[in-house]
Amino acid sequence: MKPNENDFSKSTKVILAKRACHTCSNPECQHITSGPHTDISKAINIGEAAHIKGARPGSARYDPEMTALERSNISNGIWLCGRCASLIDKDENNFTVEILYSWKEKHEKNIEIRLKGHDSEEVNRLNKQFESALERLEKIIKNESQKDVIDRMRKTLNPTNFLNFLKEESDKNKKEFIEISRERYAVAYLTGQIDEALEVTKTLLALHPEDVGALLDQANIYRLKGELVNALDIFDWILRIALDTNQPTFQAISYGNSAVIYQIQGKLEKAEELFLKALAIDEKNNRLVGIAQHFGNLGIIYQTRGELDKAEEMFIKALEINEKLNRPEGIANQYGNLAYIYQAKGEMKKSEEANKKSLELDVRLGRLEGMAIGYSNLGVLNQKLGNVEEAEKMFISALKIDERLGRIEGMAAVYGNLGVISQAKGELVQAEKLHEKALELYQGIGRPEGIAYQYSSLGLIQKSYGNLDKAEELLMKALEIFEKHNYLKDVAFQYVNLGVIYLIKGDLDRAERYQMMAKDIFEKMGMLEGMADQYANLGDIYQARKDMILAEKYYLEAIAIYEKIYHPEGLANVYGNLGGIYLSHGNLEIAKELVLKSLALFEKLSLPEGIANQYANLGIISLMRKNNSEAKNYFLKSLKLFEKIGMPYMVEQTRKYLDELKD
């Protein structure tokens, strides 16, 4: 083995340092790791690209199962000061892999959050001001009266000391007060001293109330702190100034940032209006980074509304610009967005390809959060394709990363997805626990759509238990949230679920009304899977009405779509229901053939509820053929599964058939 194949490349070290903003990732340290040298042509670096899992046998946290490529990948690196890099290797029991991953992700996330809301021009401005502050320090090194300050700075490179130095300089040097204050803001913001950064903006605005740069900085701090009303007020003030002084870039920035806030608040029409205004300005001035951001944000709005074709168009435009600008994080984000669209349209192969491209980029960049999202998306895709074991594997991979990062939203989403898998496997008690855990997490962070998803899933579990009133109550709660926030696709799915509840209750008119409302939405959105679900559900309703001709028509339309998008669970359900139609016609051979096709699919998918239902159907067919022994065998298999799943009303129904055989 070559002695250096496990080591980081020079470019990897540079990227790690930049992603950490040249500060130590240890949350209890946070020292700046680069600064001026006494030689004006040089710079000091006290930072190190440290291995999270050791580079060589015998080193701290060494993992023998890793390959050399994995050990030297940026995802296995963390940027630390020299002291902390030495410390973590001397006490690996205290500084575990999980702790180091947590340090890295939280530190990079803090940097990302502080830059969020700033477009590339603003980020460049902050970085230049930061560099200017370092140059200012460098010039003063030759001043012997400041030697004690400089010595302290060179030893610790602590951001607090740096900020104190800049404060002293601004107080002494009134001619350069504003320039030094801007440098002080940049250092405070980029090193996480948010309250001090806010105080600097207030000082600058007290001197110059129409300082657009200071206003923009202050608005972004308020948004970071969650004070959205204050942020909106400032963006509105920036817009008025930009219009009066004819500054189109600031006009676009104001519109775009205000739109993001309205989007967070669920005010999609207002957000769309402002994104379009920002887009028009940036297109006129050929500001490509802004254009890409606006296309991506518009795509998310259209996706939320269920306008999938428009969303796809926006994401593709954003992707093309990010590729042109060679912005890998932007490229990864847009592939992730497109993967969702393709999945919603039933284009599973394209969805898988886009997901993998997004995940590969995130792995290369060492973006753990992106990797978690990518694994989760692949889990959802595999789940829909019937690859339950692979789906579960992907979700667990995502959960491990999210738990390591303390990423609550990601953990909640994965718990919910694992709950869906447990429910499909017939493990209703486990599914209920997972969904309740996800619900609790979503409620803790105030995510209404996540709360609604869990209400919906818990409602479906209550349906399986036979508690139809409780199921209806939970599904209505979910519907109210989705309608309030105009999440059209999810509104349609709640119509579907409620329609099924009313069908079971025997309220066929109400069931049909809800299914038709869902069908209209899915057809408008071009969602093939949703359309197929509706045809299948309408077939169930007409079968209950004894209108077998119309029921068969809808089932066959559902089968055609399910086959096109390869949805094995959907096919299994419809084959079984179509078998019921031929059973009612007395055509037992075709009925049995269809039920056996359904059973084979459910067994392949390892879905016990579907298997149990088809055993029951085979029992009924055998009963009609007067083959009581065979019928009893099928009903007993069905009963055993229903009891294991915990579906009391189906247990009761199956026992009635067995009692009938005794008589």
N, C-alpha and C positions, 0 to 999 in steps of 0.2 A: 504493500500500500504506500502510495506516495505520501511524504510527510505533510504536505500542505493540502491534500484533497478535501479534508474536512474543514479547512479554514475558510473564512469569508473572503470574497474577492474585494478588491479596492472599491469597486463601484457599489457593492453591497454595503460596505462600511459607510460610504458617503451618504447613501440613501437612508440608512438607519439614523445617522446623525441629523440629517435634515428633517426626517419624519418626527424626531424628538425635539426639534427646534434647538438643537445643540444644548440641551439641558438633560441632566441626569433623570432617568425614569423612576428612580426610587422616590415614592411620594413623601418620604421623610427627609429627603435631601434636596432635590430640585436645583442643584447648583448648575450654573452655566458652565459649559465645558470648553468654550473657545473664547478667545479674546486677544487683545493686542500684546505684542512682544516689545521689548525695549528697542529692538531693531525694527525700524519702521517698515522694512520689507518682509517681516515675518509675523506669524500669529502663534499664540499659545494654544495647544490642544491638550486637555487633561481627560478627554473622553475615550471610552473604549467600546468597541462592538463586542459584547460578551455573548458567549454561547449559553442558551437556556438549558438545553440538554448537551452534556459535555462533548468536546470535540474528539477525545481519545480515551481508550480504556484507562480506567483509574482516575479520570477527571470527574469533577462534581456533576452529578445528575446524568452520567453517561447511560445511554440507552443502546444496548447491543443490537436491537432489532431495526434501528434506523440505518438507512444507506448513507453513503458519503454525501450524495446530492442533497438529502434531507437535512443532514447536519450543517451543510454550508449554505442552505437556503435562508433567505432573509426572515422567514417565519420562525426560525430557530434562534434569532438574534435579538438582543435588547441593548439599547444605548445607555451606558452608565458612566459616571465619573470614575477615575482610576481607583479611588478608595472603595467605592461600592462594588466595583467589578472584582476587587480582591476579596472583599468581605463575603460576597455570595458564594465564592468558591471555598472559603475556609469553614463555612457553616451551612452545608447543604441540607441538613435536617431542618434548619430554621428557614432557609430560603429555598423552598421546594419549586419544582417545575410549575405547579399551579400558581404559586405566589408570583413568580417572575412573569408568567403569561399575563396575570392580572395587572401587574405594574405596567407592563408594556402597553396593553390594550387601553387601560384607563388613561395613561399619560398621552398616548397618541390621540385618543378620543377627545381629551381635553383640548389638545392643540387644534384638532379638527373642528370642534365646537366653537373655539374662539375665532377660527377663520371662517366658519359658516356665516353666510350673509355677506361676506366680502367677496367680490369677484376678483379676477386675477389682477386687475389694475390696483385695486385696494390692497391686496396681499403684497404686491410689489412695493407699494408705498410704505406699508408697515415694515417690511424687511429692510428697505432703504433707510428708514428712520432708525431702525435698530442698529444697522451698520454705522450710521452717522454718530450714534451715541458711543459706539465702541471707538470710532476714530477720535471723538472728542476726548475720551479717556486716554487714548494713546498719546495725543498731543500734550496732555498735562503731565505725562510720566516724567518729562524732563524738568518739571517744576519741583524743586526739592522740598518746598513747603507742603506739597501734597503727597510726599513720599510715604507717609504712614498709611494714608488712604489707599494709595496704589498697591502698597505691599499687602494690605488686607484683601484688596480686590483680587490680586494675582494669586493669593493663597486659597481663597474660597470661591471666587467668582459667584458669590451668592447674589440672586436677583434683588434681595432686600437692600444689600449694601450698594449695589449698582444704582438702584432707584434713589437711595438717600444721597448718593453722590450727585445725581442729576438734579435733585431738588435743591441741594446746596448751590450748585452751579447756576440754576435758573434764578435763585434769589439774589445771587451776587452780580449776575450779568443781565441787567435789565434790557440791554439792546438786543440780546438774543433770547429773551425770555420765552417768546412764542415758539421759536425753533426748538429750544431745549425742552419745552413742555411737550411738544409733539414727539420728540425722541423718548421722553419719559413715558408718554402714553403707550408708544409702541412696545417698549420694554415691559411695562406692566401688563399689557394685554396679552402679549405673546408668551409671557412666563406665568400667566394665570392669576396675576394680582388684580382681579376684576374690580374690586371696590376702589383701589387706588386709581385704576384707569378711569373709572367713572368720575372721581373727584377731579382728575386732570381736565376732563372734558368740561366740567362745570366751571373750572377756573378760566379756561380758554373762552367759553361762551359768555362769561361775565364781562370779558374784555371786548369780545366781538360776537354779538348775538347772531350774526348771519354768517358765521364761519361754517361753510357747508361740510368741510372735512370733519370738524369737531362734532357737528350735529349728527352726521352719519355714524361716527364712532359711538356717540352716546346712544343712538337708536339701536344699534346692534347689541350694545351691552344690555339695554332694557329687554330686547328680545331674548337674549341669552338667559336673563334672569326670570323670564316668563311674564314680564310686565308688558303685555302685548298692547294695551291701550296707550300707554306712554310711548311705546315704539311707533305706533301708528300716527300719533299726534306729531312726532318729530319728522317722520317720513313725509307727512303732509306739509310741514313747514319747509322741508328741503325742496319739495316740489315747487312750492310757490316761489322760493328764491331762485331755483333753477330756471323757471319759466320767465321770471323778471330779468334774469341776467343772461338768458339764452345759453344755458349749459346742457346740451342734450344728453350727455353721458349721465349726469346726475339725475336728469328727468327719468331716464330709463331705469337707473338703479332704484330710484324712489318708487316708481310704479312696480318694479319686480319684487322689491322687498315687502311692500304693502300687500301685494298679491299673495305672497307666501303666508303672511299672517292671516289673511282672509281664508286661505285654503286650510290652514290649521283649525280655524274656527268653524269650518264646514260651510262657509259662504262661497260656494263654487262659482256662481254667476259673477259675483263681484271680482273674485280672483281671476277668472277667465278674461274679463274686461280689461283688467290692469295688465295681465301678462301680454295681451295682444297689443296694448299701447306701448309697453316696453319693447316688444318685439319689433314693432314698426319703426321705432326710433333707432334701435341697434342695427336693423337691416339698412336703414338709410345711411348710417355711419360705418357700416361694415365691421361692427364690433362682434367678432365671431364667438368669443367665449360667452358673451351675454346672449347671443342668438341661440346657441346650443342649450344654455340653461333654460331659456324660455320655452323652447320646443319640448324639452324633457318635462317641465312643469305642466305645460298644457296637456301633454300626453297623459299625465297622472290624473288630471281633471277629467279628461274624456274617458279614461279607463274606469274611474269611479262611477261615472254616469252610465257606463255600459256601452259607450260609443267606440267599439273596439277598432273599427277601420280607421277612424280619425286618430285614435290613440296610437295605433301602429304607425301611421304616417308621421306623427310627431316624433316618436321614438327613433324611427329610421333616420329622419333628418338630423336629430341630435347626435345619433351615432356617427353619421357621415362627417359631421363637423369635428367631433372629438377625435375621429381617426385622422382627419386632415391636420389637426393641431397636435396629434400624438399625445393625447391625454388619457393614459391607461385607466385611471379611476373612472373617468367619464364613460369610457368605452365599456368597462365592466358593468356600470350601472345601467346603461341602455340595453345591453344584452340581457340583463336580468329582467328589465321591464318588458322586453319583447318576448321573453320566455313565457311570462304570465299571459300575454295576449294570445300567443299561439296555443297555449294550453286551453284557454277559454274558448278558442275557436275549434278545438278538437284536433289541431295540427300537432300531434304529440311528438312526431319525429323532429320537427322544427323547434319545438319547445325544448326537447332534450338537448339538441345541438346548441341552442342559445344559452341554456343553463350551464352547459359544460364550458363554453367559451368564457362566460362570466366567472365561473368558479376557478378556471385555470389562471385567469388574470389576477383574481384575488389571492390565490396561493402564491403566485409569482411576486406580488406586491407585499405579501405578508399581512394582508388585511383580514384579521381574524373575524371581525364582524361580518365582512362580506362572505368569508368562507362559511360561516354559520348559516347565513341566509341562503347561500348556494346549496348546501347540503339539505336544508329544509325544503327548498323548492324541488330538488330532485326527489325528495321523499314523497311530496305531494304527487309528482308526476308518476312515480312508480306505483303509488297507491291506486291511481286512476287506471293504470295499465294492468292492475291485478297482481303486481309483483310485491306482495305484502311483506315478505321477509326483507327484500332489498329496501323497501320504503322504511321499514322499522329501523334498519341499519343506518340509513341516511339521517333519520330523525334523531337517533341516539348520538350520532357524530355531531350533529348540530347542537344538541343539548349539552354535550360535554364542553364545547367551546363556550356556549352562552353561560353555563354555570361557572366556568373558569373566569369569564369576564364580568360576572355579576350583571349580565344584560337581561333585565327583567322582561322586557317586551319579547325578546327572542325565546326565553324560557317559557313564557306563557303560551306563545304560538306553538311551540313543540309539544308541550303538555297537551294542548288541545288536539293536535294531530295524532299523537299517540293514543289519546282517548278515542278518536275515530277508529283507529286500527283495532283497539281492544273491543270496541262495540261491534265492529264487523266480525271479529273472531268469536263473538258471543260472550265475552268477558264483561258483562254489563256492570257489575259492581266495581271492577277496576276502572272501566271507562268513566263511570260516574265520578270516582275519586279524582281522576286526571282532569276531567272538565271542571270540577269544582276548584281544583288547585289553580287551573288556568284562569278561571273566573276571578278568584281572589287576587291574583297577580294583576290582572287587567284593571280591576276596581282600584287597586292600590296606586296605579299610575294614571288612572283616569282616561283610559282608552275606550270610548263608547263602542266602536265597531268590534273590538275584541270582546267586550262584555256581551254584545249582541250575539256574536258567534257562539259563545259558550251557553247562553240561554237557549239558542236554537238546538245545540247538540244535546243539552240536558233534556230538552223537550222531546227529542227523538228517543232518548233512553226511556223516558216515562211512557212513550207510546209502546215500546217493546215490553215494558212491564204490564201494559194494559191500563195504565192510569191516564185515560184520554183527556179528562178535564184538566189535570195538572199539565199534561203535554200542551194542550191548547193555550193555557195561561202563559207558559214559558215561551212558546212560539210567538204569541202576541206581543210579549215584551220585546223580543228580538225585532219583530216587524216594526214596532213603534220607533225604535232607535234607528233602523235603516231608513225608514221613511223620513224621519226628522233630518237626517244628514244626506238625503237624496242619493243613497247607494242603490242604484236601480237594479243591478244584477242580484244583489242580496235581497232586495224587496221581492224579486221574482221567485227566488228560492224559498222564501218564507210563504209565499202564496202556494207553492208546490206542497210544502210540508203541511200547511193548514188544510189544503184540499184533501190530502190523504187522511187526516184526522176526521174530517167531516164524512168522507167515504166510509170509514170504519164505523162511524156513529150512525150511518144510514141516511144522512142528510145529503142526498145526491145532488139536489139543485145547487146547494151552497158549495159542495165539492166541485161541481162543474164550473161554477162562476169563478172560483179561485184559480182553478187550473187554466181556464181560458185567459184570465188576466196575466198569469205567468207566461202562457204561450205567446201572447201578443208582445210582451217585453223581450222574450228570447228571440223571436223572429225578427224584431226590430234591431236587436243587437247582433244578429247573425251567429248566435251561440248554438252550435249544432248539438252539443250534449244536452243543453237545457231543452231544446226543441224535442229531442228524442225522449227525454224524461216526460215531457208533457203528452206526447202521443201515447206513451205507455200508460200514463195515469188516466188519460181520457178513455183508453181501452178498458181499464179497470172499471171506470164509472159506467160505461155502456154495457159491459158484461153484467154488472150489478143490476142494470135496468132490463136485462134479458134481450138487449138489442145486439145480438151476436154478430150481425153483418157489419155494423159500424165499429163494434169492438175489434173485430178481426182486421178491419181496414187500418185502424190506428196502430194496432200491434205491428202490422207488417211495415208501416211507415217508420215506426220506432226501430225495428230490426234493421232496416236499410241504412239508417243513420249510424246506429251502434256498430254495424259491420264496417262502415266507411271510416269511422274514427277509432275503431278497435276498442270497444268498451265491453270487456267480457262480463262484468257484473251486470250491466244493463241487459246484455243479451241473455244471460242466465235467467233473469227475472221475467223477461218477456216470453222466452220459450216456455217457461212454466205456466204463465198466464194463458198463452195461446193454446197450450195443451188442455187447459180448463175449458176452452171454447169447444174443442173437438170432443171432449168428454161429454159436454152438454148435448152435442149432436148425436151422441152414441157411437162416434167413430173412435173406438177404444184403441185401435192399433196406432193410428196417427197420434192420438193423445199420449200414449205411452212413449212413442218415439221422441216426441217433443220434451216430455218430462225427463226422460233419460238424458237428452242433450243438456237440459238445464242442470240436472244433477251432476253430470260430468264436469261442467264448468264450475259449479259451486265447490265441488271436491277439489278441483285444481287450484281454486282460489282460497281454499281452507276457510270457507265462510259457513259456520255451523247452522245459523238460522235458515239460510237458503237450503242447505242440505236437509234439514229437518222438514221444511215445507215440502220438498220434493218427495221425501219418503212418505209423507202423509198423502200426497197426491197419488203416488204409486199404490198406496194402501186402498184409496178410494177406487182406483181402476180395478184392482184385484177383487175388491168387494163386489163391484158391478159385474165382474166375470164369474162370481160365485166361487172364487178361489179363496176361501176363508183362511186357510192356513198361510198362504202367501200374504194376504191382507194383514193378518195378525203380526206377522214377522216385520212388515214395513211399519205398521203403527207402533210397535214396540221400539224400533230403532228411532222413529220420530219422537216418541215420548221421552226416551232417554236423553236425547239432545235438548229438547225443550226444557226438561227439568234441570239439566246442567247449565243451560243459558240463564234460566230464571225468568221464563215467560209463562206466568200462571194461567192466563186465559187460553193460551194454546195447549197447555197441559190438560186443562179441563176439556177442551174440544176433542183432543186425541183420546182421552179416556172414555168419552161418550161413544166413539167409534168402537173401542175395545169392548165396552159394555154391550153394545149392539151385537157384536160377534158372539158374546156369551149367550145372549138370548136366542 
